[in-house]
Amino acid sequence: MAILFTRIARVTSWTALQHLNRDLLLVRARQAGATRYRLYRNAKDAAQVLIVAELPDAEAVQEMDQMAVAQLNALFDAGVSDDRVWEATGCEGIG
């Protein structure tokens, strides 16, 4: 069962995040076995980013989290980062 990793943070530079995403985060997400990976910007607060990765297991989530923290701390406003790990339920859904 896939596990969904999310991290919410305030970003100091979207340009720097875009470069880091293209050069490292996306590559690492693929290496960790991500079936889905995406960055979202808060429509009401353009400084806030949501990183979402659907990963195969808890080990991949831990790897993604450690890498994200190590690489992104310089781009995040100090102390404003929230990561969550989600598992699918048996409830009906779309997609």
N, C-alpha and C positions, 0 to 999 in steps of 0.2 A: 504494500500500500504506500502510495506517495505521501510525502510530508511537505507541507507548505511552510516555508521560512519567510518571515517578513521583518523588515527593519524600517522604522520611521525615524527621521532625523531632520534637523534644520541644516540646510546647506549654505555655506558661505560663498561658493562659486559654482554655478551650474556649468560654466565652460570647463572648469577643471574636472568636475564630476563626469561630464560627457567624454572627455579624453580618457580618464581613468576607467570608465565603463567600457569604452571601446577597446582599450589597450590591455586591460587586465581582468576586470570583473566578469565580462562576458566569456572570456577564455576560461577563467577559473570555474564559472558556473557549468560550462560544457564539460570540463574535466571532472567535476563532481557528479556528473550524470544528470544534470537538470533537464527535465522535459519541457519546462516553461521557465522563462526568466524575463522580467520586465521592470523598468523604473516608471514610477508615476509621480506627477507633480500635483500637489494639492491645489485644486481649482480656486480656493479661497485664500490660500497663503502660498505664494509662489516660491518661498524659501524652503518649504517642506517637501521632502522626498519620501516616497514609499518604495522600498526595494522588495520585490516578490520573486521567489524562486521555488519551483516545485521539484523536489529532490527525492531520490529513491529510498533513503533510509536516514536514521538518526545520525550515523557517522558522517554522511554527506552534509547534513545540516550543520553539524559541529564544525566541519572543515570550512564550509561557506561562511559561517559566523566568525570564526577566528580570522579568516582572510579579510572579511569585510571590515571588522574592527581595526585590524592592523593597517589596512590601506586607506580607510575612510576617515579616521579620527581627525586628520589634518583638515578635512573639508567640512566637518560637522561643527556646529556651534558647541562649545564646551558643555558637557553634561546633558545634552538633549538628544538622546538616542534610545529607542525602545525596540527591542527585538522580541518576536513571538514565534512559536512553533505550533502549527495547526495540523490536525489529522482529519481526514474525510470522515463523514458520518454515513449512515445507511439511508439518510433522508433523500427523497426524490429531489432532482435538480435538473439543470439544463447544461449540457455539454460535458 
